[in-house]
Amino acid sequence: MKSHKGLIDIFILAMLWGPSYLFIKLAVGHIPPLTLLMMRIIFGASFLYCLLRFKNIRLKNHLKLIPHCIFLGLFSQSLPFACFNYSLMTIPSSLAALINGFTPVLTIILANIFLKDEKLSWNRVFGILMGLMGFLVLFMPALMGQDTNLNFQGMLLSFMGASCYAVGMVYARIYMKNTPPFVAPMLQLLCSLLYLIPLALIVESPLESLPKAPLSAWLSVLGLAFLGTTLAYIMYYRIISRQGATAVSMVTYLLPIIGTLFGVVFLKEHIGIHFCIAAAFILCGVMVVNGVIRFPKIKKA
């Protein structure tokens, strides 16, 4: 990331995504997870459609992208959103944000396999090992039954969500790099709704739960839709097309910090010593992986 504009884009995307954990935590207690996901995408698609009409962009000229958008709708939106919705029923928002901070390491591993210009080096291998050590510190208390406040299934769901994001970032870099603004996120949202609406109607009966949701839950849905979906995915594809999959994954350097601050300030969540140690390992790991921190090269004898 060499340009100041690139760093500004990363910061803006982090500020758009960062409050999402807080919004989900506030809403998921009143709106079932799949229903929350469906409403988030319906409102997000509606906001984005207004922008498309304002820009006079026609989707019918880009229908060849639909197969790719179906895949990205699943791995960049539906699956990770659902994983975090369910995980935040059992774990703090700050913990979910921290786990999502492992996305850059997963992205680097996949980029090494599928992208020719993003190969592994000793520096990146060392960073991956640091990240894995952080997750060992994070998960160990729950695995050993020492911290009953840390739900292992909830943490695993967050990790699965982070993994889906990594898959989506690399796939978008390969197939959606030169897509016109707004087109890719709009098609992606619409493709997600093709299966989310019937799934939510069958599994959760949203017509019964939504009228009972309080104003705070609805405001959270609107925040998720406008900030965390519409504006965030416009910025996401801007970074993908200009700087690549590794660059957009750098936003998760900031997400654990922003997500934790929101959780502590608004939800009075507690941060333990294991959280701080894990955060240090994970954040150092992802910075080493992406070259923010560099170690001297090993000289051959």
Secondary structure, 3 states (H helix, E strand, C coil): CCCHHHHHHHHHHHHHHCCHHHHHHHHCCCCCHHHHHHHHHHHHHHHHHHHHHHHCCCHHHHHHHHHHHHHHHHHHHHHHHHHHHHHCCCCCHHHHHHHHCCHHHHHHHHHHHHCCCCCCCHHHHHHHHHHHHHHHHHHHHHHCCCCCCCCHHHHHHHHHHHHHHHHHHHHHHHHCCCCCCCHHHHHHHHHHHHHHHHHHHHHHCHHHHHHHCCHHHHHHHHHHHHHHHHHHHHHHHHHHHHHCHHHHHHHHHCHHHHHHHHHHHHHCCCCCHHHHHHHHHHHHHHHHHCCCCCCCCCCCC
